[in-house]
Amino acid sequence: MSNRVVVTGMGVVSPIGNDIDTYWNNLKEGVCGIKPISEGNFLEDLNVRVAGEVTDFAPEKYMDKKEQRRLAKFSQFAIYASKEAVDQAGLDISKEDPTRVGVIIGSGIGGLGVIEEEAKKLREKGPKRVAPLFVPMAIVNMAAGNVSIYTGAKGICSTVVTACASGTHSIGEAFRALKLGINDVIIAGGTEASITPLGIAGFSALTALSNSSDPKRASIPFDKERDGFVMGEGAGVLVLETLEHAKARGAHIFAEVIGYGATGDAYHITSPMPDGEGATKAMREAILEAGIDPSDIDYINAHGTSTPYNDKIETLAIKKVFGEHTKVAVSSTKSMTGHLLGAAGGIEAVAIVKSVENDFIPPTIGYQVPDEECDLDCVPNVGRQAKVRYAMSNSLGFGGHNASIIVKKWEEEM
């Protein structure tokens, strides 16, 4: 069995909007969601001054105050984005066979803020003051578990933890399960809430974060002056369905998922392979499964973290797949949102679905100084109206985890 798989709903929590229309309009307009770090997360001793924090988040739309206290922020983000996606899809799970509706929600770190708070209690007040719900709040699988509880989905319920590739792997694995007919519907994506003192200190210790104090010159993918990524947070979720199921219930279809590639570098815990082999093979696998040629891809939403090494290696990998002098449009929306770690692939999957739906390529903002080692068409500073039939999203995670997905403009006939 090989089912066609379509996108029927989307939900997002992000530094540039907590609903699809706001998020997409801000991507189109090149709005920067990076701001000075809030007082609660600011560390005086570190030269890290900005982050992509979520603002105006209203969890009470789906969770009362008591429930919020029992849920880590990453779970709240996942529930919110998933409920938004299910609502947009017009999916009434009470009228479905719930065992055929699954959940695959990835996260890189999970409840880091909860771990931090409870560790402080342990040190300062003793072990009996650690919260009874500490473990079920903090563990990474609880985003998927809570989405299942809040939606009633009883099919596959799983979590992918592949650092910055978690969201894309989750969507890719959901796509494969639906192709095989394991479920009819899967709620898939990524969530993260790691803008905490420990999260910032940890990534800073790796020298991975930008030291820029200017929000508009901090996350600058492919720019020669880039010096590290900017921490972001949020969630991005898709409702994926078999075409047969979507048509049977009269669902609106936004796009079709047609390819997925996943590889491992087997090289280093934080650095990609110098020749970009892992990322290259992930893109090639996705293109092969899609049954298209590299030249058919109209837009690539790059991993594009704004670290000196990542952008250089990803450029090399793209050239290996698409040609040394490729003209394919490649932008990094992390220039606007920062890097959402395990949620990055989720919100970036939403971006490519909207791109094929609207024939629009969002920009890489903050781009000023060209880098000869990143000489791609990075759609600098201003978005572009263009025909987008096929779009790809790349995610590359610590540990050598590589993932690429491809979506296609919805067309009834293949």
Backbone torsions as a table, in degrees:
resi	resn	phi	psi	omega
1	MET	NA	138.3	175.6
2	SER	-143.5	96.8	-179.6
3	ASN	-82.1	147.9	166.1
4	ARG	-76.3	146.0	-174.2
5	VAL	-123.2	130.3	-175.7
6	VAL	-126.8	159.8	176.9
7	VAL	-99.4	123.2	-178.5
8	THR	-118.1	-7.6	178.8
9	GLY	-158.2	153.4	179.9
10	MET	-143.5	147.3	174.5
11	GLY	-144.0	149.2	-175.5
12	VAL	-148.9	144.0	165.3
13	VAL	-126.8	124.6	-172.1
14	SER	-155.0	168.1	176.1
15	PRO	-67.0	-11.4	-179.8
16	ILE	-121.8	23.1	175.3
17	GLY	143.5	145.0	-177.8
18	ASN	-113.4	21.1	169.4
19	ASP	-143.9	158.8	-171.7
20	ILE	-61.6	-44.7	-176.6
21	ASP	-63.8	-44.6	179.8
22	THR	-64.5	-46.1	179.4
23	TYR	-58.3	-49.2	-176.8
24	TRP	-67.9	-42.1	179.1
25	ASN	-62.7	-38.3	178.4
26	ASN	-69.8	-36.1	173.4
27	LEU	-61.3	-46.1	-179.0
28	LYS	-60.6	-39.2	-175.4
29	GLU	-85.8	-4.8	180.0
30	GLY	71.5	37.9	-179.6
31	VAL	-78.9	132.1	-179.4
32	CYS	-90.4	122.9	178.3
33	GLY	-97.8	9.3	-179.4
34	ILE	-90.7	131.0	-175.6
35	LYS	-141.5	169.8	174.0
36	PRO	-55.6	140.5	-178.6
37	ILE	-61.3	137.1	179.6
38	SER	-62.5	155.3	-173.6
39	GLU	-55.7	-38.6	-177.1
40	GLY	-66.2	-22.2	-178.3
41	ASN	-110.9	-0.5	-176.4
42	PHE	-76.9	136.3	178.8
43	LEU	-118.9	111.7	-175.3
44	GLU	-59.4	-35.2	-173.7
45	ASP	-79.3	-8.6	-177.9
46	LEU	-108.7	147.9	179.3
47	ASN	-91.3	49.7	177.1
48	VAL	-122.5	117.8	-168.1
49	ARG	-118.1	-14.6	-174.0
50	VAL	-132.7	159.3	177.5
51	ALA	-158.1	164.5	175.6
52	GLY	-100.5	77.4	-177.6
53	GLU	-86.7	147.4	176.0
54	VAL	-75.1	134.8	176.5
55	THR	-124.5	160.5	177.2
56	ASP	56.3	32.4	178.0
57	PHE	-79.1	130.0	-175.3
58	ALA	-122.2	76.4	-177.0
59	PRO	-62.2	-21.3	-178.6
60	GLU	-61.8	-13.5	174.8
61	LYS	-59.7	-32.6	-177.3
62	TYR	-125.8	-10.9	-175.1
63	MET	-138.9	130.0	176.2
64	ASP	-77.0	175.2	-174.0
65	LYS	-60.3	-41.2	-179.6
66	LYS	-63.0	-43.3	178.9
67	GLU	-64.1	-40.2	-179.8
68	GLN	-59.2	-37.8	-179.5
69	ARG	-67.7	-19.9	-178.6
70	ARG	-98.8	5.5	-176.1
71	LEU	-126.4	127.0	172.5
72	ALA	-64.5	157.3	-175.3
73	LYS	-58.7	-37.9	-178.4
74	PHE	-64.7	-33.8	175.7
75	SER	-70.7	-39.8	176.6
76	GLN	-59.5	-46.0	178.5
77	PHE	-58.5	-45.2	-177.3
78	ALA	-64.6	-43.7	179.3
79	ILE	-61.8	-47.4	-177.6
80	TYR	-59.7	-52.1	-177.9
81	ALA	-63.7	-37.3	-179.6
82	SER	-68.2	-43.0	178.6
83	LYS	-64.3	-38.6	175.8
84	GLU	-61.3	-43.6	-178.8
85	ALA	-66.0	-43.3	179.2
86	VAL	-63.9	-41.1	177.7
87	ASP	-63.2	-45.4	179.7
88	GLN	-62.4	-35.1	180.0
89	ALA	-73.0	-12.1	-176.8
90	GLY	64.2	32.0	-174.9
91	LEU	-94.1	113.9	176.4
92	ASP	-100.3	97.5	-173.8
93	ILE	-66.0	-24.2	177.1
94	SER	-65.6	-18.9	178.4
95	LYS	-101.2	1.2	178.5
96	GLU	-100.9	168.1	164.1
97	ASP	-78.0	106.0	-172.8
98	PRO	-64.0	-20.0	178.2
99	THR	-74.6	-7.8	178.0
100	ARG	-103.7	5.0	178.4
101	VAL	-113.9	118.8	-174.5
102	GLY	-111.5	174.3	178.6
103	VAL	-138.4	126.0	170.7
104	ILE	-132.8	101.9	-178.7
105	ILE	-121.0	120.8	-178.9
106	GLY	-96.4	159.6	172.7
107	SER	-155.2	146.7	-180.0
108	GLY	-80.4	-38.3	-171.2
109	ILE	-128.8	-28.4	179.8
110	GLY	81.6	-139.8	-172.0
111	GLY	-83.4	62.1	-176.5
112	LEU	-62.1	-40.6	180.0
113	GLY	-62.1	-38.7	177.9
114	VAL	-66.2	-43.7	178.2
115	ILE	-58.2	-44.4	-179.5
116	GLU	-61.3	-47.8	-178.8
117	GLU	-63.9	-44.3	-176.4
118	GLU	-73.2	-31.5	175.2
119	ALA	-64.6	-37.8	177.6
120	LYS	-64.8	-42.1	176.9
121	LYS	-60.0	-43.9	-179.5
122	LEU	-59.2	-45.4	-178.7
123	ARG	-67.5	-44.0	-170.2
124	GLU	-90.0	-29.1	-172.5
125	LYS	-124.4	-8.3	177.1
126	GLY	99.4	164.4	-171.7
127	PRO	-64.5	-27.0	-177.6
128	LYS	-74.3	-8.4	178.8
129	ARG	-94.9	-4.0	176.3
130	VAL	-67.5	134.8	-174.5
131	ALA	-61.4	137.2	178.9
132	PRO	-57.7	-31.2	-178.5
133	LEU	-96.8	15.6	-178.6
134	PHE	-52.4	-53.6	-175.2
135	VAL	-63.7	-51.8	-179.7
136	PRO	-69.3	-12.2	172.1
137	MET	-82.6	-35.4	-168.8
138	ALA	-89.8	-32.9	-170.8
139	ILE	-65.1	145.3	-167.2
140	VAL	-65.4	-31.2	-176.5
141	ASN	-71.4	-10.4	-173.3
142	MET	-73.2	-15.5	171.6
143	ALA	-64.2	-51.0	178.1
144	ALA	-63.8	-43.3	179.9
145	GLY	-59.6	-44.4	-179.9
146	ASN	-70.5	-35.4	175.5
147	VAL	-62.3	-40.5	176.3
148	SER	-60.0	-46.7	-179.6
149	ILE	-62.6	-44.1	-175.5
150	TYR	-76.7	-19.3	179.8
151	THR	-107.2	-21.1	-176.5
152	GLY	86.4	9.9	179.2
153	ALA	-73.0	126.6	-175.4
154	LYS	-119.2	9.9	177.1
155	GLY	-80.7	-151.0	177.5
156	ILE	-50.3	132.9	177.6
157	CYS	-133.7	105.4	-168.3
158	SER	-143.3	162.4	179.7
159	THR	-131.5	132.3	174.6
160	VAL	-104.2	128.7	178.7
161	VAL	-122.3	92.3	179.8
162	THR	-132.1	46.5	178.4
163	ALA	52.5	-127.5	-172.8
164	CYS	-73.4	-6.4	177.4
165	ALA	-98.9	2.3	-172.5
166	SER	-57.6	-46.0	-178.2
167	GLY	-64.4	-43.8	-179.0
168	THR	-69.2	-41.6	175.5
169	HIS	-60.9	-38.9	179.7
170	SER	-61.2	-45.6	178.9
171	ILE	-66.6	-40.7	178.9
172	GLY	-64.0	-42.9	179.7
173	GLU	-68.4	-34.6	175.2
174	ALA	-64.1	-43.7	177.2
175	PHE	-56.1	-46.2	-179.6
176	ARG	-64.4	-43.0	-179.3
177	ALA	-63.0	-37.8	178.4
178	LEU	-71.3	-39.7	175.9
179	LYS	-55.5	-39.2	-177.6
180	LEU	-82.1	-7.4	179.0
181	GLY	81.4	17.4	-179.1
182	ILE	-67.4	-39.5	172.8
183	ASN	-133.5	169.6	175.5
184	ASP	-95.7	-31.6	-177.3
185	VAL	-139.0	139.8	172.4
186	ILE	-137.3	130.8	174.3
187	ILE	-88.6	115.6	-168.8
188	ALA	-136.4	144.4	176.6
189	GLY	165.1	-151.8	-176.6
190	GLY	-144.3	157.5	-180.0
191	THR	-146.3	149.7	-179.6
192	GLU	-159.3	143.7	175.7
193	ALA	-147.0	68.4	-173.5
194	SER	-111.3	15.6	173.5
195	ILE	-83.0	82.1	179.0
196	THR	-133.0	163.7	177.5
197	PRO	-53.6	-42.8	-179.8
198	LEU	-67.8	-40.6	178.3
199	GLY	-62.8	-45.2	179.6
200	ILE	-65.5	-44.3	-179.9
201	ALA	-63.1	-40.0	-178.4
202	GLY	-65.7	-48.1	179.4
203	PHE	-69.4	-31.3	176.1
204	SER	-65.2	-39.5	179.3
205	ALA	-63.0	-27.5	175.6
206	LEU	-78.6	-3.2	-172.6
207	THR	57.0	36.0	-177.7
208	ALA	-94.2	-18.0	-172.7
209	LEU	-95.8	150.4	176.2
210	SER	-68.1	142.5	175.9
211	ASN	-99.5	8.0	-179.4
212	SER	-72.0	139.0	175.0
213	SER	-95.9	-2.0	179.9
214	ASP	-96.7	110.3	-177.6
215	PRO	-53.7	-29.4	-177.4
216	LYS	-86.9	-5.5	177.2
217	ARG	-127.1	27.1	-179.2
218	ALA	-100.1	-55.0	175.6
219	SER	-98.1	96.3	-173.8
220	ILE	-129.7	69.5	-179.0
221	PRO	-54.1	139.9	175.8
222	PHE	70.1	-3.3	175.7
223	ASP	-80.8	140.4	-176.5
224	LYS	-63.2	-24.1	-177.7
225	GLU	-92.6	8.2	179.0
226	ARG	-60.5	143.8	-176.6
227	ASP	-137.9	13.9	178.2
228	GLY	147.4	170.2	-178.9
229	PHE	-91.7	167.6	177.7
230	VAL	-112.7	129.5	180.0
231	MET	-64.9	134.6	173.9
232	GLY	-127.1	173.4	178.5
233	GLU	-150.2	162.5	178.6
234	GLY	141.4	-158.5	179.7
235	ALA	-155.0	148.7	174.2
236	GLY	-137.5	128.6	-173.2
237	VAL	-136.7	139.0	173.5
238	LEU	-114.9	145.9	163.5
239	VAL	-95.1	115.4	178.2
240	LEU	-106.3	140.0	179.8
241	GLU	-139.5	156.0	166.9
242	THR	-67.2	146.3	-179.9
243	LEU	-58.0	-41.5	-179.2
244	GLU	-58.0	-44.8	-178.9
245	HIS	-68.7	-42.2	-179.8
246	ALA	-61.8	-43.5	-179.3
247	LYS	-68.8	-36.2	-178.3
248	ALA	-63.6	-30.2	-179.6
249	ARG	-102.7	7.0	175.4
250	GLY	70.1	31.7	-176.9
251	ALA	-73.3	147.7	170.8
252	HIS	-75.1	135.6	-178.4
253	ILE	-109.0	126.0	-178.2
254	PHE	-90.9	-35.7	-177.6
255	ALA	-169.5	171.3	177.4
256	GLU	-118.4	135.6	174.1
257	VAL	-89.7	127.6	-172.9
258	ILE	-127.6	-10.7	-177.8
259	GLY	-154.7	147.8	-179.1
260	TYR	-149.3	131.9	175.7
261	GLY	-128.3	137.9	-179.7
262	ALA	-142.0	126.5	-178.5
263	THR	-141.4	166.6	173.9
264	GLY	-122.6	142.9	-178.6
265	ASP	-77.0	-32.6	-173.1
266	ALA	50.0	49.4	-172.5
267	TYR	-132.0	-58.5	-170.5
268	HIS	-156.7	152.7	-175.7
269	ILE	-71.3	-25.4	180.0
270	THR	-127.5	-25.9	-174.7
271	SER	-96.3	138.8	172.9
272	PRO	-72.0	162.0	176.6
273	MET	-60.1	136.4	-177.0
274	PRO	-59.1	-27.5	179.9
275	ASP	-93.9	2.4	177.5
276	GLY	67.8	19.8	-173.1
277	GLU	-59.4	-43.5	-177.1
278	GLY	-63.0	-46.7	178.8
279	ALA	-65.5	-38.8	178.3
280	THR	-58.7	-47.9	-177.0
281	LYS	-68.2	-36.1	177.6
282	ALA	-61.1	-44.9	178.5
283	MET	-63.6	-42.6	-179.9
284	ARG	-64.4	-39.3	178.2
285	GLU	-62.8	-42.6	179.9
286	ALA	-63.9	-42.5	179.1
287	ILE	-64.9	-40.0	179.1
288	LEU	-63.3	-46.8	179.8
289	GLU	-64.2	-34.5	179.5
290	ALA	-69.4	-20.0	179.8
291	GLY	71.1	33.8	-179.8
292	ILE	-126.3	176.0	174.7
293	ASP	-98.5	153.7	176.1
294	PRO	-52.3	-35.1	-177.9
295	SER	-66.4	-14.6	179.4
296	ASP	-77.5	-21.4	-178.5
297	ILE	-69.5	124.9	-178.3
298	ASP	-95.4	-24.6	-175.2
299	TYR	-152.9	136.1	173.4
300	ILE	-117.8	121.4	169.1
301	ASN	-86.4	104.1	-172.6
302	ALA	-73.3	157.7	169.8
303	HIS	-60.6	-47.5	165.3
304	GLY	39.8	64.5	-172.3
305	THR	-80.3	-18.5	-174.7
306	SER	84.5	13.7	170.0
307	THR	-88.7	147.2	-177.2
308	PRO	-55.5	-42.1	-173.7
309	TYR	-77.8	-46.3	-176.3
310	ASN	-56.7	-50.6	-173.0
311	ASP	-65.5	-35.6	176.9
312	LYS	-65.0	-46.4	-177.5
313	ILE	-71.4	-37.9	178.2
314	GLU	-66.0	-37.5	174.5
315	THR	-58.9	-46.1	178.7
316	LEU	-58.6	-44.7	-178.7
317	ALA	-64.4	-42.9	179.1
318	ILE	-61.6	-41.1	178.9
319	LYS	-65.0	-34.7	178.5
320	LYS	-65.1	-33.1	-179.2
321	VAL	-85.5	-42.4	-169.5
322	PHE	-105.5	-5.9	178.6
323	GLY	109.4	145.4	-176.6
324	GLU	-56.3	-35.0	-176.6
325	HIS	-112.9	33.8	-177.5
326	THR	-57.5	144.8	177.2
327	LYS	-108.6	8.3	-178.6
328	VAL	-59.5	139.5	179.4
329	ALA	-74.0	127.5	-177.2
330	VAL	-132.1	111.3	176.4
331	SER	-123.6	158.7	175.5
332	SER	-117.6	110.3	178.7
333	THR	-74.8	-7.0	172.2
334	LYS	-63.5	-17.8	174.9
335	SER	-63.0	-23.5	-179.7
336	MET	-102.5	-33.8	-173.2
337	THR	-103.3	-14.4	-164.3
338	GLY	75.1	-174.0	-175.6
339	HIS	-100.9	112.0	-177.3
340	LEU	-85.6	15.4	176.1
341	LEU	52.6	-119.5	-176.6
342	GLY	-65.5	-17.1	177.9
343	ALA	-92.8	-9.6	-175.1
344	ALA	-57.3	-47.6	-179.1
345	GLY	-63.1	-28.2	178.2
346	GLY	-69.3	-51.8	-178.7
347	ILE	-71.4	-26.6	179.5
348	GLU	-78.2	-27.3	171.6
349	ALA	-65.7	-40.4	174.8
350	VAL	-58.8	-41.5	-178.6
351	ALA	-61.6	-42.2	-178.5
352	ILE	-75.0	-30.8	174.2
353	VAL	-63.4	-45.6	178.5
354	LYS	-66.0	-32.2	179.7
355	SER	-64.0	-47.5	179.5
356	VAL	-71.2	-29.8	179.5
357	GLU	-69.8	-37.2	-172.5
358	ASN	-109.0	1.0	-177.9
359	ASP	52.9	52.4	-179.5
360	PHE	-142.7	138.6	179.9
361	ILE	-111.8	116.1	178.7
362	PRO	-69.3	156.6	-173.7
363	PRO	-87.7	170.5	162.2
364	THR	-100.3	107.4	-175.6
365	ILE	-87.0	168.2	178.5
366	GLY	75.0	8.3	-175.1
367	TYR	-82.1	119.8	-178.5
368	GLN	-129.2	-41.3	-172.1
369	VAL	-113.4	106.2	-179.1
370	PRO	-60.8	145.4	177.6
371	ASP	-115.9	121.7	-178.0
372	GLU	-63.0	-19.5	177.7
373	GLU	-89.0	-2.0	178.5
374	CYS	-131.7	49.1	-171.5
375	ASP	-87.0	57.4	175.0
376	LEU	-99.8	167.4	170.5
377	ASP	-80.3	92.1	-174.4
378	CYS	-90.8	17.6	177.8
379	VAL	48.5	62.0	-170.3
380	PRO	-67.0	123.9	165.0
381	ASN	69.2	-30.6	-177.9
382	VAL	-129.0	128.6	178.3
383	GLY	-65.1	170.3	-168.5
384	ARG	-139.5	125.8	171.3
385	GLN	-76.9	122.8	-177.4
386	ALA	-159.5	154.1	177.1
387	LYS	-67.3	121.0	179.1
388	VAL	-126.3	100.6	177.5
389	ARG	-93.9	-38.4	179.0
390	TYR	-126.2	133.6	177.5
391	ALA	-134.6	145.3	-177.9
392	MET	-120.9	146.7	172.3
393	SER	-125.1	132.1	178.7
394	ASN	-108.9	142.3	172.2
395	SER	-139.5	132.4	-176.4
396	LEU	-129.7	117.7	-172.9
397	GLY	-109.5	155.0	171.4
398	PHE	-50.1	143.0	-175.9
399	GLY	94.8	-3.8	178.8
400	GLY	84.8	27.5	179.9
401	HIS	-89.3	122.5	-178.7
402	ASN	-121.6	137.7	178.9
403	ALA	-146.3	140.8	174.7
404	SER	-137.1	137.6	172.2
405	ILE	-126.1	154.0	178.9
406	ILE	-127.8	131.2	172.7
407	VAL	-116.3	155.1	-176.4
408	LYS	-125.7	142.9	174.4
409	LYS	-53.4	137.5	-177.2
410	TRP	-67.5	124.5	175.8
411	GLU	-140.1	134.0	-176.0
412	GLU	-58.4	-43.4	-178.8
413	GLU	-100.9	142.5	177.2
414	MET	-74.6	NA	NA
